[in-house]
Amino acid sequence: MDVQRLFVSNPEDREGSDNSHQTSPWSRRLDVFAVLSFFLGLIPGVAAIGNYGFADDYGQMALTNHQAVGWMKSMVGCGRPLQILALGVWKLFPGIEDLWIYHAIAALAGGVLAWVLYRFMKALGRSAPSAALLGAGTVALVPGLLIQIAWLQMFPFLIATIGSVIAATMLLENKRRPWIAGFIIGCAWLCYQPSALVGVVLIAATPFLAAKDSAVDSWRGLWWKRLVESLAPVAAAGAISILMVKVAVAQHWAKAGGRHQFLGNLGHHLHVWFHAQLPMAFRLWSPFGLSHRAFFVELALGMVCVINALRRRRVLDLVIAVVVMAIASYLLAFATAEIDVDSRALVASQVAVAILVLCGLNQLVEWATRRWRVATTGALVILSVVFCVHATILLNHDWKRPNDLELTLVSDALTPQKCEHLRYIVLAPSQTNALGPAEANEFGSPTSKAPWMAQKMVQLICVSKGVTNVPLPHVVPTDVEPSTTLDFAAILNH
């Protein structure tokens, strides 16, 4: 994709408008709203920068430096061989004091994600302010994307999401062979399957989002020859992924169950879908719950988008869009309903809801300010900023603060002398610690609640204090030997 072309501004600034206006040479060279989208997507990740990890981050760091083969086997067992590429990054910065570098890289990737989403919306013929709202707003509203930005081990998933959006744009613009886009989505699939489905959802949603008939015509042109050509590499990636899972289970690298076993009890899967996965798709803005008021607001805004599309599109187009969006959003998570009820696994469904909600909101703003072009632009920009500021506060308060505090408290308690004699640890239940809000879909969840997380954290902290080769401490229910035991519960509630 031509980088210079991505930043060239589009002279059409508003959907359905035949009026053009004079622009300065500077504004013609630089798409200000593309830059705005990048920085709005960047800001939440910047707020999360710090020398701390979360949950499996410490385990991943330890495994990639001491048990890389075992870590590779676990990735093969999940059908994600390209996630192994993250090994190189973990090995470049192996210490806890380097964790801020990962956060900085992820923050930049968050900005790139908002930018490529903006470019996708522009390819649909949307105005620059509208594309900025849908691009940056999607990043800010979707907890699954915020988790990919803030959780360090999710960094490959974030790259896969970016790749799938770029591939969706390539397919829609019809300027390259469709198998290239399919190959990119296939690579994203082999890195993290739900991330690959984000691009599929965006392509499917074209009839709802497109502001130009030419974009819908291009979308219709995908059916069927170009679609089959683009899906061939994706199908190959899916087959490779399933084969890897089967091999991993056969070789006992992974246990048969959960994400390693598809479509077990259908009744159970339907129950999980209705009671957990479906509500999770509507849990935008905040991962800590879904109020009835927020749910009805999202439904109302989504219906505005649907009604507007019905006025401008063929019903068949919209039916196809809804069916493909539903399949791409839920099929994979539905098939592995035993475990996949988290925002990271349902990121495609959250993106589907978010773009319809933002599309409806955008339409209401344009209807209310249709006589005042400046007011329309100002309102859309303000909304984009508000969403990203809220996401920044959310990540800083409910992600960075508790995890940073946890690592600080444990580091203070682990003196070099303590590390030398440490043999046992007492875990801290998430409900009784003073780190922050109660656990909600991987926000506010302490590392010290689980053995495989807490043990690796302790070892890495001791290494940072100059004490290497600390044996893996055993988990005990109570602190019976204070000289050789680290009591997480006491430390975090002191």
C-alpha positions as CSV (number, residue, x, y, z in Angstrom):
1,M,0.0,0.0,0.0
2,D,1.4,3.4,-1.1
3,V,2.2,5.3,2.1
4,Q,2.1,8.6,0.4
5,R,-1.3,7.9,-1.0
6,L,-2.6,7.0,2.4
7,F,-2.0,10.5,3.7
8,V,-3.3,12.3,0.6
9,S,-6.5,14.1,1.5
10,N,-9.7,13.3,-0.3
11,P,-11.3,16.4,-1.9
12,E,-14.8,15.0,-1.1
13,D,-15.4,15.9,2.5
14,R,-19.0,14.9,3.0
15,E,-21.1,12.0,1.9
16,G,-23.6,12.8,-0.8
17,S,-22.2,16.3,-1.3
18,D,-21.6,17.7,-4.8
19,N,-20.0,20.9,-3.5
20,S,-16.3,21.3,-3.4
21,H,-14.3,24.1,-1.7
22,Q,-10.9,25.6,-2.0
23,T,-8.2,23.9,0.1
24,S,-4.7,25.1,0.8
25,P,-1.7,23.3,-0.8
26,W,-0.7,22.2,2.7
27,S,-4.0,20.5,3.4
28,R,-3.9,18.8,0.0
29,R,-0.6,17.3,0.9
30,L,-1.5,16.1,4.3
31,D,-4.8,14.5,5.4
32,V,-5.2,16.2,8.8
33,F,-7.9,13.7,9.9
34,A,-5.7,10.7,9.1
35,V,-3.1,12.2,11.5
36,L,-5.9,13.0,14.0
37,S,-7.1,9.4,13.9
38,F,-3.5,8.1,14.4
39,F,-3.0,10.2,17.5
40,L,-6.4,9.5,19.0
41,G,-5.7,5.8,18.6
42,L,-2.2,6.3,20.1
43,I,-3.3,8.2,23.3
44,P,-4.9,5.3,25.2
45,G,-1.9,3.1,24.7
46,V,0.4,5.9,25.8
47,A,-1.6,6.1,29.1
48,A,-0.8,2.4,29.7
49,I,3.0,2.7,29.3
50,G,4.9,1.6,32.3
51,N,7.2,-1.0,33.7
52,Y,4.6,-3.6,34.6
53,G,3.0,-6.7,33.1
54,F,-0.3,-8.4,33.4
55,A,-1.3,-12.0,34.2
56,D,0.5,-14.2,31.7
57,D,3.0,-11.5,30.6
58,Y,5.5,-12.6,33.2
59,G,5.1,-16.3,32.3
60,Q,5.5,-15.5,28.6
61,M,8.7,-13.5,29.3
62,A,10.1,-16.4,31.5
63,L,9.1,-19.1,29.1
64,T,10.6,-17.4,26.0
65,N,13.9,-17.1,27.7
66,H,14.1,-20.5,29.4
67,Q,11.5,-22.8,27.9
68,A,11.1,-21.5,24.3
69,V,10.4,-24.9,22.8
70,G,7.5,-25.6,25.3
71,W,6.1,-22.1,24.5
72,M,6.3,-22.9,20.8
73,K,4.4,-26.1,21.3
74,S,1.6,-24.3,23.2
75,M,1.2,-21.9,20.3
76,V,1.1,-24.8,17.8
77,G,-1.5,-26.3,20.1
78,C,-3.7,-23.2,19.7
79,G,-3.2,-23.2,15.9
80,R,-1.3,-19.9,16.0
81,P,2.2,-20.6,14.7
82,L,2.8,-17.0,13.7
83,Q,2.4,-15.9,17.3
84,I,5.8,-17.6,17.7
85,L,7.3,-14.5,16.0
86,A,6.7,-12.7,19.3
87,L,9.5,-14.7,20.7
88,G,12.0,-12.4,19.0
89,V,10.5,-9.4,20.7
90,W,10.5,-11.0,24.1
91,K,14.1,-12.0,23.7
92,L,15.2,-8.5,22.7
93,F,14.0,-7.1,26.0
94,P,14.2,-9.9,28.6
95,G,13.9,-8.0,31.9
96,I,11.1,-6.4,33.9
97,E,12.8,-3.0,33.6
98,D,12.2,-3.3,29.8
99,L,8.4,-3.8,29.9
100,W,7.7,-0.1,29.1
101,I,9.3,-0.7,25.7
102,Y,6.6,-3.3,24.9
103,H,3.9,-0.9,26.0
104,A,5.3,1.9,23.8
105,I,5.4,-0.4,20.8
106,A,1.8,-1.5,21.5
107,A,0.7,2.2,21.8
108,L,2.1,2.9,18.4
109,A,0.3,-0.1,17.0
110,G,-2.9,1.3,18.5
111,G,-2.4,4.5,16.6
112,V,-1.8,2.5,13.4
113,L,-5.0,0.5,13.9
114,A,-7.0,3.7,14.2
115,W,-5.3,5.0,11.1
116,V,-6.0,1.9,8.9
117,L,-9.6,1.9,10.1
118,Y,-9.8,5.5,9.0
119,R,-8.5,4.5,5.6
120,F,-11.1,1.7,5.3
121,M,-13.9,4.2,6.1
122,K,-12.5,6.6,3.5
123,A,-12.5,3.9,0.9
124,L,-16.2,3.6,1.6
125,G,-16.7,7.2,0.6
126,R,-17.2,8.6,4.1
127,S,-16.2,12.1,4.8
128,A,-12.9,12.7,6.7
129,P,-14.6,13.6,10.1
130,S,-17.0,10.7,9.8
131,A,-14.1,8.3,9.0
132,A,-12.2,9.6,12.0
133,L,-15.1,9.0,14.3
134,L,-15.6,5.4,13.0
135,G,-11.9,4.7,13.0
136,A,-10.7,6.1,16.3
137,G,-14.1,5.5,17.9
138,T,-14.0,1.8,17.2
139,V,-10.6,1.5,18.9
140,A,-11.8,3.5,21.9
141,L,-15.2,1.7,22.3
142,V,-14.2,-1.9,21.9
143,P,-12.7,-3.5,25.1
144,G,-11.3,-6.3,23.0
145,L,-9.1,-3.9,21.0
146,L,-8.1,-2.0,24.2
147,I,-7.0,-5.3,25.7
148,Q,-4.9,-6.0,22.7
149,I,-3.2,-2.7,23.1
150,A,-2.7,-2.9,26.9
151,W,-1.9,-6.6,27.4
152,L,1.6,-7.2,26.3
153,Q,1.2,-10.8,25.2
154,M,-1.6,-9.6,23.0
155,F,0.7,-7.6,20.8
156,P,0.8,-10.1,18.0
157,F,-3.0,-10.2,18.1
158,L,-3.0,-6.4,17.5
159,I,-0.7,-6.8,14.5
160,A,-3.1,-9.4,13.1
161,T,-6.0,-7.1,13.6
162,I,-4.2,-4.3,11.7
163,G,-3.3,-6.8,8.9
164,S,-7.0,-7.9,8.6
165,V,-8.2,-4.3,8.3
166,I,-5.5,-3.6,5.6
167,A,-6.6,-6.7,3.7
168,A,-10.3,-5.6,3.9
169,T,-9.3,-2.2,2.4
170,M,-7.4,-3.9,-0.4
171,L,-10.3,-6.1,-1.3
172,L,-12.8,-3.1,-1.3
173,E,-10.5,-0.9,-3.4
174,N,-10.0,-3.7,-5.9
175,K,-6.5,-2.5,-6.9
176,R,-4.6,-5.7,-6.2
177,R,-5.2,-9.4,-6.8
178,P,-7.7,-10.7,-4.2
179,W,-5.5,-13.6,-3.2
180,I,-3.0,-11.1,-1.7
181,A,-5.6,-9.8,0.7
182,G,-6.6,-13.4,1.4
183,F,-3.0,-14.3,2.2
184,I,-2.8,-11.4,4.7
185,I,-6.0,-12.5,6.4
186,G,-4.7,-16.1,6.4
187,C,-1.5,-14.9,8.1
188,A,-3.7,-13.0,10.6
189,W,-5.6,-16.2,11.2
190,L,-2.4,-18.1,12.0
191,C,-1.5,-15.4,14.5
192,Y,-4.9,-15.0,16.2
193,Q,-8.1,-16.2,14.7
194,P,-10.6,-13.6,16.1
195,S,-8.3,-10.8,14.9
196,A,-8.5,-12.1,11.3
197,L,-12.3,-12.0,11.5
198,V,-12.3,-8.3,12.2
199,G,-11.5,-7.6,8.5
200,V,-14.2,-10.0,7.4
201,V,-16.7,-8.2,9.6
202,L,-15.7,-4.8,8.1
203,I,-16.0,-6.1,4.5
204,A,-19.4,-7.6,5.3
205,A,-20.6,-4.4,6.9
206,T,-20.0,-2.4,3.7
207,P,-23.7,-1.9,2.7
208,F,-24.3,-0.3,6.1
209,L,-21.3,1.9,6.2
210,A,-20.8,2.9,2.5
211,A,-21.5,6.5,1.6
212,K,-20.8,6.0,-2.1
213,D,-22.7,3.7,-4.5
214,S,-19.3,2.9,-6.1
215,A,-18.1,1.3,-2.8
216,V,-21.2,-0.9,-2.8
217,D,-20.7,-1.8,-6.4
218,S,-17.1,-2.8,-5.6
219,W,-18.5,-4.9,-2.7
220,R,-21.0,-6.6,-5.0
221,G,-18.1,-7.3,-7.4
222,L,-16.6,-9.6,-4.7
223,W,-19.4,-12.1,-5.2
224,W,-18.3,-14.7,-6.3
225,K,-15.1,-15.1,-8.3
226,R,-13.0,-12.6,-6.4
227,L,-14.4,-13.8,-3.1
228,V,-13.4,-17.4,-3.8
229,E,-10.0,-16.3,-4.9
230,S,-9.5,-14.3,-1.7
231,L,-10.8,-17.0,0.6
232,A,-8.6,-19.8,-0.8
233,P,-5.6,-18.7,1.3
234,V,-7.8,-18.2,4.3
235,A,-9.2,-21.7,3.9
236,A,-5.7,-23.1,3.7
237,A,-4.8,-21.2,6.9
238,G,-7.8,-22.6,8.6
239,A,-6.9,-26.2,7.6
240,I,-3.3,-25.7,8.8
241,S,-4.6,-24.3,12.1
242,I,-7.0,-27.3,12.7
243,L,-4.2,-29.8,11.7
244,M,-1.8,-28.2,14.2
245,V,-4.4,-28.4,17.0
246,K,-5.0,-32.1,16.2
247,V,-1.3,-32.8,16.1
248,A,-0.7,-31.0,19.4
249,V,-3.4,-33.0,21.1
250,A,-2.1,-36.3,19.7
251,Q,1.4,-35.4,20.9
252,H,0.1,-34.4,24.3
253,W,1.3,-30.8,23.8
254,A,-2.2,-29.7,24.6
255,K,-5.2,-31.2,26.4
256,A,-8.3,-32.2,24.5
257,G,-10.9,-29.6,25.5
258,G,-11.7,-25.9,25.3
259,R,-10.2,-24.3,22.3
260,H,-8.7,-27.7,21.3
261,Q,-12.1,-29.4,20.9
262,F,-14.8,-27.9,18.6
263,L,-18.5,-28.1,18.9
264,G,-19.1,-30.4,21.9
265,N,-22.6,-30.3,23.5
266,L,-24.7,-28.1,21.2
267,G,-27.2,-27.2,23.9
268,H,-24.4,-26.0,26.2
269,H,-22.9,-23.9,23.4
270,L,-26.3,-22.3,22.7
271,H,-26.6,-21.6,26.5
272,V,-23.2,-19.9,26.6
273,W,-23.8,-18.0,23.4
274,F,-27.1,-16.5,24.7
275,H,-26.1,-15.8,28.3
276,A,-22.4,-14.8,27.8
277,Q,-21.2,-14.3,24.3
278,L,-24.1,-12.3,22.9
279,P,-24.2,-9.8,25.9
280,M,-20.4,-9.5,25.6
281,A,-20.7,-8.1,22.1
282,F,-22.7,-5.2,23.4
283,R,-20.3,-4.5,26.3
284,L,-18.8,-1.5,24.7
285,W,-17.3,1.6,26.4
286,S,-16.5,-0.2,29.6
287,P,-15.7,-3.9,30.3
288,F,-17.2,-3.8,33.8
289,G,-20.8,-4.5,32.9
290,L,-23.7,-3.8,30.5
291,S,-26.5,-1.7,31.8
292,H,-29.9,-1.9,30.3
293,R,-29.7,1.8,29.5
294,A,-26.5,1.4,27.6
295,F,-27.9,-1.6,25.8
296,F,-31.0,0.2,24.6
297,V,-28.9,3.2,23.5
298,E,-26.7,0.9,21.4
299,L,-29.8,-0.8,19.9
300,A,-31.3,2.6,19.0
301,L,-28.2,3.9,17.4
302,G,-27.7,0.7,15.5
303,M,-31.3,0.8,14.2
304,V,-30.7,4.4,12.9
305,C,-27.8,3.0,10.9
306,V,-30.0,0.1,9.6
307,I,-32.9,2.3,8.7
308,N,-30.6,4.7,6.8
309,A,-29.1,1.8,4.9
310,L,-32.6,0.4,4.1
311,R,-33.4,3.7,2.5
312,R,-30.3,3.6,0.2
313,R,-29.5,-0.1,-0.4
314,R,-31.1,-3.2,-1.7
315,V,-32.6,-5.4,1.0
316,L,-30.7,-8.4,-0.3
317,D,-27.4,-6.6,0.2
318,L,-28.3,-5.9,3.8
319,V,-29.4,-9.5,4.5
320,I,-26.1,-10.8,3.1
321,A,-24.2,-8.3,5.2
322,V,-26.0,-9.3,8.4
323,V,-25.6,-13.0,7.8
324,V,-21.9,-12.8,7.1
325,M,-21.3,-10.4,10.0
326,A,-23.1,-12.8,12.4
327,I,-21.1,-15.8,11.2
328,A,-17.8,-14.0,11.3
329,S,-18.6,-12.5,14.7
330,Y,-19.7,-15.6,16.5
331,L,-18.9,-18.9,14.7
332,L,-15.4,-19.4,16.1
333,A,-16.2,-18.3,19.6
334,F,-19.4,-20.4,19.5
335,A,-17.5,-23.5,18.5
336,T,-15.2,-23.2,21.5
337,A,-17.8,-21.9,24.0
338,E,-16.2,-23.8,26.8
339,I,-13.7,-20.9,27.3
340,D,-14.1,-18.2,24.7
341,V,-16.4,-15.7,26.5
342,D,-13.8,-12.9,26.8
343,S,-13.6,-9.6,24.9
344,R,-10.4,-10.7,23.2
345,A,-12.1,-13.8,21.8
346,L,-15.2,-11.8,20.8
347,V,-13.4,-8.8,19.4
348,A,-15.0,-9.3,16.0
349,S,-18.5,-9.2,17.4
350,Q,-17.7,-6.1,19.5
351,V,-16.3,-4.4,16.4
352,A,-19.5,-5.3,14.5
353,V,-21.7,-3.7,17.1
354,A,-19.4,-0.7,17.5
355,I,-19.3,0.3,13.9
356,L,-23.1,0.1,13.6
357,V,-23.5,2.2,16.8
358,L,-21.0,4.8,15.6
359,C,-22.6,4.8,12.2
360,G,-26.0,5.6,13.7
361,L,-24.5,8.3,16.0
362,N,-22.7,9.8,13.0
363,Q,-26.0,9.8,11.0
364,L,-27.8,11.6,13.9
365,V,-25.1,14.3,14.1
366,E,-25.3,14.9,10.3
367,W,-29.1,15.1,10.3
368,A,-29.0,17.5,13.3
369,T,-26.3,19.8,11.7
370,R,-27.0,19.3,8.0
371,R,-27.2,23.0,7.4
372,W,-23.9,23.8,9.2
373,R,-20.9,22.0,7.7
374,V,-18.6,23.4,10.4
375,A,-20.9,22.2,13.2
376,T,-21.0,18.7,11.7
377,T,-17.2,18.5,11.5
378,G,-16.8,20.0,15.0
379,A,-19.3,17.6,16.6
380,L,-17.8,14.5,15.0
381,V,-14.3,15.5,16.1
382,I,-15.4,16.3,19.6
383,L,-17.1,12.9,19.9
384,S,-14.0,11.2,18.6
385,V,-11.9,13.0,21.2
386,V,-14.4,12.2,24.0
387,F,-14.4,8.4,23.2
388,C,-10.6,8.3,23.2
389,V,-10.2,10.3,26.4
390,H,-12.6,7.9,28.1
391,A,-10.5,5.0,26.8
392,T,-7.4,6.6,28.1
393,I,-8.9,7.1,31.6
394,L,-10.1,3.5,31.5
395,L,-6.7,2.0,30.7
396,N,-4.9,4.3,33.1
397,H,-7.2,3.7,36.1
398,D,-8.4,0.2,35.6
399,W,-5.5,-1.4,33.9
400,K,-2.2,0.4,34.5
401,R,-2.7,1.5,38.0
402,P,-3.6,-1.9,39.6
403,N,-0.9,-3.8,37.8
404,D,1.7,-1.2,38.4
405,L,0.8,-1.0,42.0
406,E,0.9,-4.8,42.4
407,L,4.4,-5.1,40.9
408,T,5.6,-2.2,43.0
409,L,4.3,-3.7,46.3
410,V,5.7,-7.2,45.5
411,S,9.1,-5.7,44.4
412,D,9.4,-3.8,47.7
413,A,8.6,-6.9,49.7
414,L,11.1,-9.1,47.8
415,T,14.5,-8.0,49.0
416,P,17.6,-9.9,47.8
417,Q,17.8,-11.7,51.1
418,K,14.1,-12.7,50.8
419,C,14.7,-14.0,47.3
420,E,17.6,-16.2,48.5
421,H,15.5,-18.0,51.0
422,L,12.1,-17.9,49.2
423,R,10.4,-21.3,48.9
424,Y,6.7,-20.7,49.3
425,I,4.0,-18.2,48.2
426,V,0.5,-17.5,49.4
427,L,-1.8,-16.3,46.6
428,A,-4.2,-13.3,46.8
429,P,-7.8,-13.9,45.8
430,S,-8.9,-11.3,43.4
431,Q,-12.0,-10.4,45.5
432,T,-10.0,-9.5,48.6
433,N,-7.1,-7.4,47.3
434,A,-6.8,-3.6,47.3
435,L,-5.5,-3.2,43.8
436,G,-8.6,-1.8,42.2
437,P,-12.0,-2.7,40.9
438,A,-13.3,-6.2,41.0
439,E,-12.2,-8.4,38.1
440,A,-14.3,-7.8,35.0
441,N,-13.3,-9.5,31.8
442,E,-9.6,-9.4,32.4
443,F,-9.6,-5.8,33.8
444,G,-8.7,-5.4,37.4
445,S,-7.5,-9.0,37.6
446,P,-4.3,-9.4,39.7
447,T,-1.4,-11.5,38.6
448,S,-1.0,-12.9,42.1
449,K,-4.3,-14.8,41.9
450,A,-2.9,-17.8,40.0
451,P,0.2,-20.0,40.6
452,W,1.6,-20.0,37.1
453,M,1.4,-16.2,37.0
454,A,2.7,-15.4,40.5
455,Q,5.5,-17.9,40.5
456,K,7.0,-16.4,37.3
457,M,6.6,-12.9,38.6
458,V,8.5,-13.7,41.7
459,Q,11.4,-15.3,39.7
460,L,11.7,-12.3,37.4
461,I,11.6,-9.8,40.2
462,C,14.4,-11.7,42.0
463,V,16.5,-11.7,38.8
464,S,16.1,-7.9,38.5
465,K,17.5,-7.7,42.1
466,G,20.5,-9.8,41.1
467,V,19.3,-13.2,42.5
468,T,19.2,-15.7,39.8
469,N,18.2,-19.4,39.7
470,V,15.4,-18.9,42.3
471,P,13.5,-22.3,42.5
472,L,9.9,-22.1,41.5
473,P,8.1,-21.4,44.8
474,H,5.4,-23.8,46.0
475,V,1.9,-22.5,46.6
476,V,0.7,-22.9,50.2
477,P,-2.6,-21.9,51.8
478,T,-1.2,-19.9,54.7
479,D,2.0,-18.3,55.8
480,V,3.5,-20.8,58.1
481,E,7.2,-20.0,57.6
482,P,7.5,-16.2,57.3
483,S,11.3,-16.3,56.5
484,T,10.7,-18.5,53.4
485,T,7.2,-17.5,52.4
486,L,5.9,-14.5,50.4
487,D,2.2,-13.7,51.4
488,F,0.6,-11.9,48.4
489,A,-2.7,-11.5,50.3
490,A,-1.0,-9.7,53.2
491,I,1.2,-7.5,50.9
492,L,-1.7,-6.3,48.7
493,N,-4.1,-5.7,51.6
494,H,-1.6,-4.0,53.9
